[in-house]
């Protein structure tokens, strides 16, 4: 029996790929371990989207190399986005690595594991489009919530983004297979299903010739056991009236939309090759809030894109303060080889990027604090996640918070809850991005 460990880095979409590999290995009688000591093989499933992610991936690979040299682990396989983009460089510059595989080779992971344990070196670029879009998974999330990746790749071609080059064109998963995968997840205990893709709202357009996310949501709502359905990575240009009507009429679909806008200045948006200007973004957000008055809108913005002068940054800051996003992430532009923005004129200095990001996030903290204070006295359904024995309190999430990226609510109760239970909690206080509450159930 081959003992295999996994390190999965980056986004939820990459995590789903890791779960598919683990399921294939377990199905072929490999022993899956979260302790590297004694592992015959360790797979480092990498992210390569921005420089910080690349650095994290290289650090993890080198850490495994050290463990290999010390005899703690056996072989090292590198997979994921970094290996897809820099497979030759990894193979030549880190010779201690035993296999470098592209995303299209994930379905052959057991064969690759057996080959490296048999002393072979494996260099498998593969075809991106061979990446499995559905299939069994060994979940690495808590059993009560899981991701459902409904597509891979991207065809939007934003000028700063390397994803189309790494993952290929947008490819929707088969409708019926997705519904079946969701049924299996529900049978395994999933209560919250989180839909992910590079562009979730584009689902179906490539495969069926029309946008089928609303239809998919309706089908998923019919699955017994699924109680919450959350949408991540929704592009503004595909927020249709049909989608909002489904969200309004289906109680299981949470009124939570992750809507990456990237910027609020028209000139920057045009250089980014984003669809729609700032006026269009305002219209989309206004439509969401008009049709779903309790909608929570999460977004991300980028500072320091080439050509972002002080006026452009001021437009972004004014946009954020006008819109008052419920949740907001901010990251600095990171030039990626092979993208049009890599050598664009108008580079912004790193210290300027940092300062601008700090300004935006301080503004956002003030916005969120005021929004949270307005929640005091209101009651929310909470998905319970953790218990803290020191404070004798529980923590969990409302519909307003996605796991691992948003805040939480800490609450006291006289009851005993298990992770995955639901509780009715009244908000009684605020702690920055988090809420404080008491159980009223």
C-alpha positions as CSV (number, residue, x, y, z in Angstrom):
1,X,0.0,0.0,0.0
2,X,1.4,3.4,-1.1
3,X,1.2,6.1,1.5
4,X,0.4,9.5,0.0
5,X,0.2,13.0,1.5
6,X,-1.2,16.1,-0.2
7,X,-0.5,19.8,0.1
8,X,-3.1,21.8,-1.8
9,X,-2.5,25.5,-2.2
10,X,-4.5,28.4,-3.8
11,X,-8.2,28.7,-4.6
12,X,-11.2,26.4,-4.0
13,X,-11.1,25.3,-7.6
14,X,-7.6,24.0,-7.2
15,X,-8.8,22.3,-3.9
16,X,-11.5,20.4,-5.8
17,X,-8.8,19.1,-8.2
18,X,-6.8,17.9,-5.2
19,X,-9.9,16.2,-3.8
20,X,-10.4,14.3,-7.2
21,X,-6.8,13.1,-7.1
22,X,-7.1,11.9,-3.5
23,X,-10.3,10.0,-4.4
24,X,-8.6,8.3,-7.3
25,X,-5.7,7.3,-5.1
26,X,-7.9,6.0,-2.3
27,X,-9.9,4.0,-4.9
28,X,-6.7,2.3,-6.0
29,X,-5.9,1.3,-2.4
30,X,-3.4,4.1,-1.6
31,X,-3.3,5.2,2.1
32,X,-4.1,8.9,2.3
33,X,-2.3,10.6,5.2
34,X,-2.2,14.1,6.6
35,X,1.1,13.3,8.4
36,X,4.1,13.5,6.0
37,X,6.3,11.4,8.3
38,X,6.8,8.2,6.4
39,X,4.8,9.2,3.3
40,X,6.0,7.3,0.2
41,X,4.8,10.2,-2.0
42,X,3.8,13.9,-1.2
43,X,1.9,15.8,-3.9
44,X,2.2,19.6,-3.8
45,X,-0.8,20.9,-5.7
46,X,0.3,24.4,-6.5
47,X,-1.2,27.8,-7.3
48,X,0.6,30.2,-9.7
49,X,-1.9,33.1,-10.1
50,X,0.2,35.9,-8.6
51,X,3.8,36.2,-7.3
52,X,2.8,35.6,-3.6
53,X,1.2,32.3,-4.6
54,X,4.2,31.3,-6.6
55,X,6.5,32.0,-3.7
56,X,4.3,30.0,-1.3
57,X,4.3,27.1,-3.8
58,X,8.1,27.1,-4.1
59,X,8.5,27.3,-0.3
60,X,6.3,24.2,0.1
61,X,8.2,22.3,-2.6
62,X,11.6,23.2,-1.1
63,X,10.3,22.2,2.4
64,X,9.3,18.8,1.0
65,X,12.8,18.5,-0.7
66,X,14.4,19.0,2.7
67,X,12.2,16.3,4.2
68,X,13.1,14.0,1.3
69,X,16.8,14.6,1.9
70,X,16.3,13.8,5.6
71,X,14.6,10.6,4.7
72,X,11.2,11.7,6.2
73,X,9.3,11.3,2.9
74,X,9.9,9.4,-0.3
75,X,9.0,11.0,-3.6
76,X,7.7,14.5,-4.5
77,X,5.1,15.2,-7.2
78,X,4.3,18.8,-8.2
79,X,0.9,19.5,-9.8
80,X,-1.4,22.4,-10.3
81,X,-1.1,25.8,-11.9
82,X,2.5,26.5,-11.2
83,X,3.6,23.2,-12.7
84,X,1.3,23.8,-15.7
85,X,3.0,27.2,-16.4
86,X,6.6,26.5,-15.3
87,X,6.9,22.7,-15.6
88,X,10.2,22.7,-17.4
89,X,11.8,25.2,-15.0
90,X,10.6,23.2,-11.9
91,X,11.9,19.9,-13.4
92,X,15.4,21.4,-14.2
93,X,15.9,23.8,-11.3
94,X,14.6,21.5,-8.6
95,X,16.0,18.1,-9.6
96,X,14.9,16.5,-6.3
97,X,11.3,16.6,-7.6
98,X,10.3,13.3,-9.0
99,X,7.3,14.3,-11.2
100,X,5.9,17.5,-12.6
101,X,2.5,17.1,-14.1
102,X,0.0,19.4,-15.8
103,X,-3.6,19.8,-14.9
104,X,-4.6,17.4,-17.7
105,X,-2.8,14.6,-16.0
106,X,-4.8,14.7,-12.8
107,X,-6.9,11.7,-14.0
108,X,-3.8,9.7,-14.3
109,X,-2.5,10.4,-10.8
110,X,-2.4,6.8,-9.6
111,X,-0.3,5.7,-12.6
112,X,2.1,8.6,-12.0
113,X,2.3,7.7,-8.3
114,X,3.2,4.1,-9.0
115,X,5.7,5.2,-11.6
116,X,7.6,7.5,-9.3
117,X,7.6,4.9,-6.5
118,X,9.1,2.6,-9.1
119,X,12.1,5.0,-9.5
120,X,10.8,6.6,-12.7
121,X,11.1,10.4,-13.2
122,X,7.8,11.7,-14.7
123,X,7.4,14.8,-16.8
124,X,3.8,14.9,-18.1
125,X,2.5,18.2,-19.7
126,X,-0.7,16.6,-20.8
127,X,-3.7,18.3,-22.5
128,X,-5.4,20.9,-20.3
129,X,-8.8,19.8,-21.7
130,X,-8.3,16.3,-20.2
131,X,-8.8,17.7,-16.7
132,X,-11.7,15.9,-15.1
133,X,-14.6,18.2,-14.6
134,X,-16.7,15.8,-12.6
135,X,-16.2,12.6,-10.6
136,X,-15.6,11.3,-7.1
137,X,-13.8,13.4,-4.5
138,X,-12.3,12.8,-1.1
139,X,-13.4,15.9,0.7
140,X,-10.9,18.1,2.5
141,X,-13.5,20.5,3.8
142,X,-15.7,19.8,6.9
143,X,-18.4,17.3,5.9
144,X,-21.2,19.9,6.2
145,X,-20.0,22.2,3.5
146,X,-18.2,21.6,0.2
147,X,-17.4,23.1,-3.2
148,X,-19.0,22.2,-6.5
149,X,-16.8,23.2,-9.4
150,X,-19.1,23.8,-12.3
151,X,-16.5,24.8,-14.9
152,X,-12.8,25.2,-15.5
153,X,-10.7,27.6,-17.5
154,X,-11.6,31.1,-18.6
155,X,-12.3,32.9,-21.9
156,X,-12.6,36.4,-20.6
157,X,-8.9,37.4,-21.2
158,X,-8.5,40.2,-18.7
159,X,-5.1,41.7,-19.5
160,X,-3.6,41.0,-16.0
161,X,-4.7,37.4,-15.7
162,X,-2.7,34.3,-16.6
163,X,-5.5,31.8,-16.0
164,X,-6.6,31.4,-19.7
165,X,-3.0,30.5,-20.5
166,X,-2.7,28.1,-17.6
167,X,-6.1,26.5,-17.4
168,X,-7.2,26.9,-21.0
169,X,-10.5,28.1,-22.4
170,X,-13.8,28.1,-20.4
171,X,-15.3,24.6,-20.2
172,X,-18.6,23.9,-18.5
173,X,-19.1,20.6,-16.8
174,X,-22.0,18.3,-17.8
175,X,-25.3,19.4,-16.3
176,X,-26.5,16.0,-15.3
177,X,-23.1,14.9,-13.9
178,X,-23.0,18.1,-11.7
179,X,-26.4,17.3,-10.3
180,X,-25.3,13.7,-9.5
181,X,-22.1,15.0,-7.9
182,X,-24.2,17.3,-5.7
183,X,-26.4,14.4,-4.7
184,X,-23.4,12.4,-3.7
185,X,-22.1,15.4,-1.6
186,X,-25.5,15.7,0.1
187,X,-25.5,12.0,0.9
188,X,-22.0,12.4,2.4
189,X,-23.4,15.2,4.7
190,X,-23.0,18.4,2.8
191,X,-25.5,21.0,3.9
192,X,-23.9,24.1,2.3
193,X,-23.0,23.8,-1.4
194,X,-20.7,26.5,-2.7
195,X,-20.6,26.9,-6.5
196,X,-17.2,27.9,-8.0
197,X,-15.6,28.4,-11.4
198,X,-13.4,31.1,-12.9
199,X,-16.7,32.7,-14.1
200,X,-19.6,30.9,-12.4
201,X,-22.3,33.0,-14.2
202,X,-20.9,31.9,-17.6
203,X,-21.9,28.3,-16.9
204,X,-23.4,26.5,-19.9
205,X,-22.7,29.1,-22.6
206,X,-19.9,27.1,-24.2
207,X,-21.5,23.7,-23.9
208,X,-25.2,24.4,-24.4
209,X,-25.2,27.7,-26.2
210,X,-27.0,29.5,-23.4
211,X,-26.5,30.5,-19.7
212,X,-27.8,27.6,-17.6
213,X,-26.8,28.7,-14.1
214,X,-30.4,29.5,-13.1
215,X,-31.5,26.1,-14.4
216,X,-28.7,24.4,-12.5
217,X,-29.6,26.2,-9.3
218,X,-33.2,25.0,-9.6
219,X,-32.1,21.4,-10.0
220,X,-29.7,21.6,-7.0
221,X,-32.5,23.0,-4.9
222,X,-34.4,19.8,-5.4
223,X,-31.7,17.7,-3.7
224,X,-32.6,16.6,-0.2
225,X,-30.1,17.5,2.4
226,X,-28.8,20.6,0.7
227,X,-30.0,23.6,2.7
228,X,-27.7,26.4,1.6
229,X,-26.4,27.2,-1.9
230,X,-23.8,29.9,-2.3
231,X,-22.4,31.6,-5.4
232,X,-18.8,32.6,-5.8
233,X,-17.0,34.3,-8.8
234,X,-20.0,35.9,-10.5
235,X,-19.1,38.3,-13.3
236,X,-21.2,41.5,-13.5
237,X,-22.0,41.2,-17.2
238,X,-23.9,37.9,-16.7
239,X,-26.0,38.8,-13.7
240,X,-29.3,38.3,-15.5
241,X,-32.9,39.0,-14.4
242,X,-33.5,35.2,-14.6
243,X,-30.7,34.5,-12.2
244,X,-31.9,37.1,-9.7
245,X,-35.4,35.7,-10.0
246,X,-34.2,32.2,-9.1
247,X,-32.3,33.6,-6.2
248,X,-35.4,35.5,-5.0
249,X,-37.7,32.5,-5.3
250,X,-35.5,29.6,-4.2
251,X,-35.1,29.7,-0.4
252,X,-32.0,27.5,-0.5
253,X,-30.1,29.9,-2.7
254,X,-28.4,32.4,-0.4
255,X,-28.7,36.1,-1.2
256,X,-24.9,36.3,-1.4
257,X,-23.1,37.3,-4.6
258,X,-19.4,37.3,-5.0
259,X,-19.0,39.9,-7.7
260,X,-15.3,40.8,-8.6
261,X,-15.3,44.3,-10.1
262,X,-11.5,44.9,-9.9
263,X,-11.7,48.7,-10.2
264,X,-13.9,51.7,-10.3
265,X,-12.0,53.9,-12.8
266,X,-13.1,53.7,-16.5
267,X,-9.6,54.1,-17.9
268,X,-8.2,51.3,-15.7
269,X,-11.2,49.0,-16.4
270,X,-10.6,49.5,-20.2
271,X,-6.9,48.7,-19.9
272,X,-7.8,45.6,-17.8
273,X,-10.2,44.5,-20.7
274,X,-13.0,44.2,-18.2
275,X,-16.6,44.1,-19.6
276,X,-18.5,47.3,-18.8
277,X,-17.5,50.6,-17.3
278,X,-18.1,52.0,-13.8
279,X,-21.6,53.2,-14.7
280,X,-22.4,49.6,-15.8
281,X,-21.1,48.3,-12.5
282,X,-23.3,50.7,-10.6
283,X,-26.3,49.6,-12.6
284,X,-25.7,45.9,-12.0
285,X,-25.2,46.4,-8.2
286,X,-28.3,48.7,-8.1
287,X,-30.3,45.9,-9.8
288,X,-29.2,43.3,-7.4
289,X,-30.1,45.4,-4.4
290,X,-33.4,46.3,-5.9
291,X,-34.4,42.7,-6.6
292,X,-32.8,41.3,-3.4
293,X,-32.9,44.0,-0.8
294,X,-31.0,41.8,1.8
295,X,-28.3,40.8,-0.7
296,X,-24.8,40.6,0.6
297,X,-22.3,41.6,-2.2
298,X,-18.7,40.6,-1.8
299,X,-16.1,42.0,-4.3
300,X,-12.4,42.3,-4.9
301,X,-10.4,45.2,-6.3
302,X,-6.9,45.6,-7.5
303,X,-4.6,48.6,-6.8
304,X,-1.5,49.6,-8.7
305,X,-2.5,48.4,-12.2
306,X,-0.3,50.1,-14.8
307,X,-1.5,53.6,-15.4
308,X,-3.4,53.9,-12.1
309,X,-2.5,57.5,-11.3
310,X,-3.8,59.4,-8.3
311,X,-6.9,60.5,-10.1
312,X,-7.7,56.9,-11.1
313,X,-7.1,55.7,-7.5
314,X,-9.4,58.5,-6.2
315,X,-12.1,57.3,-8.6
316,X,-11.7,53.8,-7.2
317,X,-11.9,55.0,-3.6
318,X,-15.0,57.1,-4.3
319,X,-16.6,54.1,-6.0
320,X,-16.0,51.9,-3.0
321,X,-17.3,54.4,-0.6
322,X,-20.4,55.1,-2.8
323,X,-21.2,51.4,-3.3
324,X,-20.5,50.3,0.3
325,X,-19.7,46.7,-0.4
326,X,-20.7,44.3,2.3
327,X,-17.5,42.4,1.9
328,X,-14.3,43.5,0.1
329,X,-10.9,42.1,-0.6
330,X,-8.0,44.2,-2.0
331,X,-4.8,43.0,-3.7
332,X,-1.9,44.6,-5.5
333,X,-1.3,44.2,-9.2
334,X,1.3,41.5,-9.8
335,X,2.7,41.4,-13.3
336,X,2.5,37.9,-14.8
337,X,4.6,36.7,-17.7
338,X,2.7,36.1,-20.9
339,X,-0.1,38.6,-20.1
340,X,-0.6,41.9,-21.9
341,X,-0.3,43.8,-18.7
342,X,3.2,42.4,-17.9
343,X,5.1,45.2,-19.7
344,X,2.4,47.9,-19.9
345,X,3.6,51.5,-19.4
346,X,2.8,53.3,-16.2
347,X,4.1,50.9,-13.6
348,X,3.2,51.8,-10.0
349,X,5.8,51.6,-7.2
350,X,5.3,48.8,-4.6
351,X,5.1,51.2,-1.7
352,X,2.4,53.2,-3.5
353,X,0.4,50.0,-4.1
354,X,0.7,49.1,-0.4
355,X,-0.4,52.6,0.8
356,X,-3.4,52.6,-1.6
357,X,-4.5,49.1,-0.4
358,X,-4.3,50.2,3.2
359,X,-6.4,53.3,2.5
360,X,-9.1,51.2,0.9
361,X,-9.2,48.6,3.6
362,X,-9.4,51.2,6.3
363,X,-12.3,52.8,4.5
364,X,-13.9,49.3,4.2
365,X,-13.5,48.6,7.9
366,X,-15.5,51.7,8.6
367,X,-18.2,50.7,6.1
368,X,-18.5,47.2,7.5
369,X,-18.5,48.4,11.1
370,X,-21.5,50.6,10.4
371,X,-23.3,47.8,8.5
372,X,-22.6,45.4,11.3
373,X,-23.9,47.8,14.0
374,X,-27.2,48.0,12.0
375,X,-27.6,44.2,12.5
376,X,-27.7,44.5,16.3
377,X,-31.1,43.2,17.5
378,X,-31.7,41.1,14.3
379,X,-31.9,37.4,14.3
380,X,-30.0,35.2,11.8
381,X,-29.8,31.5,11.0
382,X,-26.3,30.4,11.8
383,X,-24.4,27.3,10.6
384,X,-22.5,26.2,13.7
385,X,-18.8,25.4,13.1
386,X,-16.7,25.6,16.3
387,X,-16.9,25.5,20.1
388,X,-14.5,27.4,22.3
389,X,-14.3,25.8,25.8
390,X,-12.4,28.7,27.3
391,X,-15.2,31.2,26.6
392,X,-17.9,28.5,26.6
393,X,-19.2,29.9,23.3
394,X,-19.8,28.7,19.7
395,X,-18.9,30.3,16.4
396,X,-20.5,29.9,13.0
397,X,-21.6,31.7,9.9
398,X,-24.7,33.4,8.6
399,X,-25.8,33.5,5.0
400,X,-23.7,36.7,4.8
401,X,-20.4,34.9,5.3
402,X,-18.6,32.4,3.0
403,X,-16.2,30.0,4.7
404,X,-12.5,30.9,5.0
405,X,-12.9,34.4,3.4
406,X,-15.5,36.3,5.4
407,X,-16.2,36.9,9.1
408,X,-18.1,34.8,11.7
409,X,-20.5,35.2,14.6
410,X,-19.6,34.2,18.1
411,X,-22.5,33.4,20.3
412,X,-23.4,32.0,23.7
413,X,-26.1,29.4,24.3
414,X,-27.3,26.9,26.9
415,X,-27.6,24.2,24.3
416,X,-25.1,21.7,22.9
417,X,-24.4,22.0,19.2
418,X,-22.4,19.9,16.8
419,X,-20.5,21.3,13.8
420,X,-23.1,21.5,10.9
421,X,-26.1,22.2,13.1
422,X,-28.1,25.3,12.6
423,X,-29.0,27.8,15.4
424,X,-31.1,31.0,15.5
425,X,-28.9,33.8,16.9
426,X,-29.6,37.4,17.9
427,X,-26.9,39.9,17.2
428,X,-25.9,41.8,20.4
429,X,-22.6,43.3,19.5
430,X,-19.8,43.9,16.9
431,X,-16.1,43.0,16.9
432,X,-14.6,44.6,13.7
433,X,-15.6,42.2,10.9
434,X,-17.2,39.7,13.3
435,X,-20.5,39.7,15.1
436,X,-21.4,38.7,18.7
437,X,-24.7,37.1,19.5
438,X,-26.8,34.9,21.7
439,X,-28.8,31.8,20.9
440,X,-32.6,32.3,21.0
441,X,-33.6,28.9,19.7
